[in-house]
Amino acid sequence: MRYGIFSDVHSNIEAFTAAIEYYKKEKIDTFIFLGDIVGYGANPKEAISLLHDLNPICIAGNHDWAVIDKLTTDCFNEYAKEAIIWTKTQVSLENDYLREFPLTYQNENFFCVHGSLNNPEDFNYIWGINDARENLELLKTKILFVGHSHRAQIYYKNVKGIFFHSEASISIKTDEKYIVNVGSIGQPRDRDSRLSLCIYDSEEGIVSIKRMQYNIKLAAEKIINAGLPQILASRLFVGW
């Protein structure tokens, strides 16, 4: 089975379209979306429509919940809060689709959540080894797939300890457990402006993080033209 696993589109239709075009060439059997289709970007309605047409397994993100008023924006920064308020004026019936998203998904091989296994409804982050350790202790499957931090990262645990994997591809071993942060399609924050997505081939036992260019200039122009905060446009160019 080949899984296309992605997260944090954030209404960036230029990046999302590029990601879908790439996935079409990869013979994906099942798509899994790890949350935050909306927020920050200028095309929430179009992004939701594209997601729906892709027919993925979907997980709720904190921005998705904020748009449907299941989560307060009190914990959001001023730019994220402004984008949520604007997004609510752009979507209506699409909200019904967002309400269908559960907080987690699990099968026999892996577990999916937007942020962390530690109280998924709180949307905690996995920032480093200590957070990874906590989640690996809670993990009952082989692999945990997450998004939320917008940073593509892989952690693994074996008898020697917990380690950060620096390569873009990893072979799954029988004596190890893994946390795979698939990064962000619409707003990367790991100093790499290219969109990030993941492919998991369960038969080959390989997880790969893919990066690719998209039309950042157009996505940024749309944010400015929509009257959204300048920083939401400028950060796309630096991947932060």
C-alpha positions in Angstrom: 0.0 0.0 0.0 1.3 3.4 -0.9 0.1 6.3 1.3 0.2 9.9 0.4 0.4 11.7 3.8 0.4 15.5 4.1 -0.5 18.3 6.4 -0.9 22.0 6.9 -2.1 23.2 3.5 -3.3 26.4 5.1 -5.4 27.7 2.2 -2.3 27.8 -0.1 -3.9 26.6 -3.4 -0.7 27.0 -5.4 1.3 24.7 -3.1 -1.6 22.2 -2.8 -2.1 22.0 -6.5 1.6 21.3 -7.0 1.5 18.6 -4.4 -1.5 16.9 -6.0 0.1 17.0 -9.4 3.2 15.3 -7.9 1.1 12.7 -6.1 -0.7 11.8 -9.3 2.6 10.4 -10.7 3.3 8.3 -7.6 0.4 5.7 -7.8 -0.9 6.5 -4.3 -3.5 4.1 -3.0 -4.7 6.1 0.0 -4.3 9.7 1.0 -4.2 10.8 4.6 -4.5 14.5 5.6 -3.2 15.4 9.0 -5.0 18.7 9.5 -5.2 22.5 8.9 -6.6 22.8 5.4 -7.5 26.5 6.3 -5.8 29.5 7.9 -3.1 31.9 6.8 -3.6 31.6 3.0 -6.0 33.3 0.6 -7.9 30.4 -0.9 -9.7 28.4 1.9 -12.8 27.6 -0.1 -10.8 26.3 -3.1 -8.4 24.3 -0.8 -11.3 22.6 1.0 -12.9 21.7 -2.4 -9.6 20.2 -3.6 -9.2 18.2 -0.4 -12.8 16.9 -0.7 -12.2 15.8 -4.3 -9.1 13.9 -3.2 -11.2 11.8 -0.8 -8.5 11.4 1.8 -8.7 10.1 5.4 -8.8 13.5 7.3 -7.6 14.5 10.7 -8.7 17.8 12.3 -6.1 20.6 12.9 -6.3 23.5 15.3 -7.1 26.0 12.5 -9.9 23.7 11.2 -11.4 23.6 14.7 -11.1 27.4 15.1 -13.0 28.0 11.8 -15.9 25.9 13.0 -15.8 27.4 16.5 -14.7 24.2 18.2 -11.5 25.9 19.5 -11.0 29.4 20.8 -8.4 31.6 19.0 -7.2 32.9 22.4 -4.0 30.8 22.0 -3.4 32.0 18.4 -1.0 34.8 17.6 -2.5 38.0 16.2 -1.7 37.1 12.6 -3.2 33.6 12.8 -6.3 35.0 14.6 -6.8 37.6 11.9 -6.6 34.9 9.3 -9.2 32.8 11.0 -11.6 35.7 11.3 -11.1 36.4 7.6 -11.5 32.7 6.7 -14.9 32.5 8.4 -16.1 35.2 6.0 -15.0 33.1 3.0 -16.4 29.6 3.8 -19.9 28.5 4.7 -21.2 25.1 3.6 -17.6 23.9 3.5 -17.6 24.1 7.3 -19.9 21.0 7.4 -17.0 19.0 5.8 -14.6 20.2 8.4 -16.9 19.0 11.2 -16.5 15.5 10.0 -12.8 15.4 10.7 -11.8 13.2 13.8 -8.9 14.0 16.0 -7.0 10.8 15.3 -6.8 7.9 12.9 -5.2 4.5 13.5 -4.7 1.2 11.7 -2.6 -1.8 12.6 0.7 -0.2 11.4 0.5 3.5 12.2 -1.3 6.3 14.1 -2.1 9.7 12.8 -2.7 12.9 14.8 -2.2 16.6 14.0 0.0 17.6 16.9 0.7 15.1 19.6 -0.6 11.9 21.3 -0.5 13.9 24.5 -4.1 15.1 24.7 -4.7 15.5 20.9 -7.5 18.0 21.5 -4.9 20.4 23.0 -2.9 20.4 19.8 0.5 20.2 21.5 3.7 20.2 19.5 6.5 17.8 19.1 9.5 20.1 19.1 12.5 17.9 20.1 13.7 14.7 21.7 11.9 15.2 25.0 8.5 15.6 23.2 9.4 12.7 21.0 10.1 10.5 24.0 6.8 11.3 25.6 4.9 10.4 22.4 6.9 7.3 21.7 6.0 6.0 25.2 2.3 6.6 24.4 2.5 5.1 20.9 1.0 1.6 20.5 1.8 1.2 16.8 5.1 1.2 14.7 4.8 4.7 13.3 3.3 8.0 14.4 2.6 10.5 11.6 2.1 14.2 12.7 2.1 17.7 11.3 1.4 21.0 13.2 5.0 22.3 13.7 5.4 22.8 9.9 8.9 21.2 10.2 9.6 18.0 8.3 11.4 15.7 10.8 11.8 12.0 11.7 12.6 10.6 15.1 13.2 7.0 15.9 13.7 4.9 19.0 15.6 1.7 19.5 17.4 -0.1 22.4 20.1 2.6 22.4 17.8 5.6 22.8 15.8 8.2 20.8 17.4 9.9 17.8 16.8 12.5 15.2 17.0 11.2 11.6 18.5 13.7 9.2 17.8 12.0 5.9 14.8 12.5 3.7 14.0 8.8 3.5 14.1 6.0 6.1 13.7 2.3 6.0 11.4 1.0 8.7 13.1 -1.6 11.0 11.4 -4.2 13.1 13.2 -3.2 16.3 12.4 0.5 16.1 9.5 2.9 16.5 9.2 6.2 14.6 7.7 9.7 14.6 7.4 11.2 11.2 6.5 14.9 10.9 5.5 15.3 7.3 6.0 19.0 7.3 3.7 21.6 5.7 2.5 21.9 2.2 1.3 25.5 2.5 3.6 27.2 5.0 6.9 25.4 5.8 8.9 26.6 8.8 12.2 24.7 8.6 14.1 27.4 6.7 13.2 25.6 3.4 10.5 27.4 1.4 9.7 24.3 -0.7 6.4 22.5 0.1 6.8 19.3 2.1 4.8 16.0 1.8 5.3 12.3 2.6 4.9 9.0 0.9 4.8 5.8 3.0 5.2 2.5 1.1 4.1 -0.1 3.6 5.1 -3.0 1.4 8.6 -1.7 0.9 8.8 -0.4 4.4 10.0 3.0 3.3 9.0 6.5 4.5 10.0 9.4 2.3 9.8 13.1 2.8 9.6 15.0 -0.6 10.2 18.7 -1.1 9.3 20.7 -4.2 9.0 24.2 -5.6 5.7 25.9 -6.2 4.5 29.4 -7.3 5.2 31.2 -4.0 5.0 34.7 -5.6 1.4 34.1 -6.7 0.4 32.7 -3.3 2.0 35.7 -1.5 0.3 38.2 -3.9 -3.1 36.6 -3.1 -2.5 37.0 0.6 -1.7 40.7 0.2 -4.6 41.3 -2.1 -7.0 39.7 0.3 -5.9 42.2 3.0 -4.3 39.6 5.2 -1.2 40.4 7.3 2.0 41.0 5.2 4.0 38.6 7.3 1.8 35.7 6.1 3.0 36.4 2.6 6.7 37.3 3.3 7.3 34.2 5.4 6.5 31.9 2.5 9.7 33.1 0.7 12.0 32.1 3.6 10.2 29.0 4.9 9.7 30.5 8.4 
